[in-house]
């Protein structure tokens, strides 16, 4: 039975693993060490940074779409106002003609 246990634990790679209390503990490939940390290992920091960058990218993308949408609506509104002014000038000119 100990051979099965040793072969099973030998397959687990060295590294930091989460503990139930939220801390991390280091597995040296053979046994648990007395090394604990509250900070995630480097790969988790990179994953968190990547996730934050993805969220930032989405937020910036949405912001660009909103700004472009507002710009298009504003341009269309200005064109509509110009058309109304043009139509008013035409009516005024038609009213002045004998």
C-alpha positions as CSV (number, residue, x, y, z in Angstrom):
1,X,0.0,0.0,0.0
2,X,2.8,2.4,0.7
3,X,4.2,1.8,-2.8
4,X,0.8,3.0,-4.3
5,X,0.9,6.1,-2.1
6,X,4.5,6.9,-3.0
7,X,3.9,6.5,-6.7
8,X,0.7,8.7,-6.5
9,X,2.5,11.5,-4.6
10,X,5.5,11.3,-6.9
11,X,3.3,12.4,-9.8
12,X,2.3,15.6,-8.1
13,X,4.7,18.4,-9.3
14,X,6.6,20.6,-7.0
15,X,4.8,23.9,-6.3
16,X,2.6,26.1,-4.2
17,X,-0.8,24.6,-3.4
18,X,-3.8,26.3,-1.8
19,X,-4.7,25.3,1.8
20,X,-8.3,25.4,3.1
21,X,-7.4,28.5,5.3
22,X,-6.6,30.5,2.2
23,X,-2.8,30.3,2.6
24,X,-0.5,28.5,0.2
25,X,1.8,25.7,1.1
26,X,4.8,24.4,-0.8
27,X,5.0,20.7,-1.9
28,X,8.6,19.8,-2.7
29,X,7.6,16.8,-4.8
30,X,7.9,14.3,-1.9
31,X,6.4,16.0,1.2
32,X,4.8,19.1,2.4
33,X,7.3,21.7,3.7
34,X,6.7,24.2,6.5
35,X,6.8,27.0,4.0
36,X,3.6,29.0,3.8
37,X,2.7,32.1,2.0
38,X,-0.4,34.4,1.8
39,X,0.7,35.7,-1.6
40,X,-0.1,33.7,-4.8
41,X,2.7,32.3,-6.8
42,X,4.0,34.1,-9.9
43,X,1.8,32.2,-12.4
44,X,-1.3,33.2,-10.5
45,X,-0.2,36.8,-10.5
46,X,0.3,36.6,-14.2
47,X,-3.1,35.1,-14.7
48,X,-4.6,37.8,-12.6
49,X,-2.8,40.5,-14.5
50,X,-3.9,38.9,-17.8
51,X,-7.5,38.8,-16.6
52,X,-7.3,42.5,-15.6
53,X,-5.8,43.4,-18.9
54,X,-8.6,41.6,-20.7
55,X,-11.2,43.4,-18.6
56,X,-9.5,46.7,-19.3
57,X,-9.5,45.9,-23.0
58,X,-13.2,45.2,-22.9
59,X,-13.9,48.4,-21.0
60,X,-11.8,50.5,-23.4
61,X,-13.6,48.8,-26.4
62,X,-17.0,49.6,-25.0
63,X,-15.9,53.1,-24.3
64,X,-14.7,53.6,-27.9
65,X,-18.0,52.2,-29.2
66,X,-20.0,54.6,-27.0
67,X,-17.9,57.6,-28.0
68,X,-18.3,56.7,-31.7
69,X,-22.0,56.2,-31.2
70,X,-22.3,59.6,-29.6
71,X,-20.3,61.2,-32.3
72,X,-22.5,59.7,-35.1
73,X,-25.7,60.8,-33.3
74,X,-24.3,64.3,-32.9
75,X,-23.3,64.5,-36.5
76,X,-26.7,63.3,-37.7
77,X,-28.3,65.8,-35.3
78,X,-26.2,68.7,-36.7
79,X,-27.1,67.6,-40.3
80,X,-30.8,67.6,-39.3
81,X,-30.4,71.1,-37.8
82,X,-28.6,72.3,-41.0
83,X,-31.4,70.9,-43.1
84,X,-34.0,72.7,-41.0
85,X,-32.1,76.0,-41.3
86,X,-31.8,75.4,-45.1
87,X,-35.6,74.7,-45.3
88,X,-36.4,77.8,-43.3
89,X,-34.2,80.0,-45.5
90,X,-35.9,78.6,-48.6
91,X,-39.4,79.4,-47.1
92,X,-38.2,82.9,-46.2
93,X,-36.9,83.4,-49.8
94,X,-40.1,82.1,-51.3
95,X,-42.2,84.4,-49.0
96,X,-40.1,87.4,-50.1
97,X,-40.5,86.8,-53.9
98,X,-43.2,88.8,-55.6
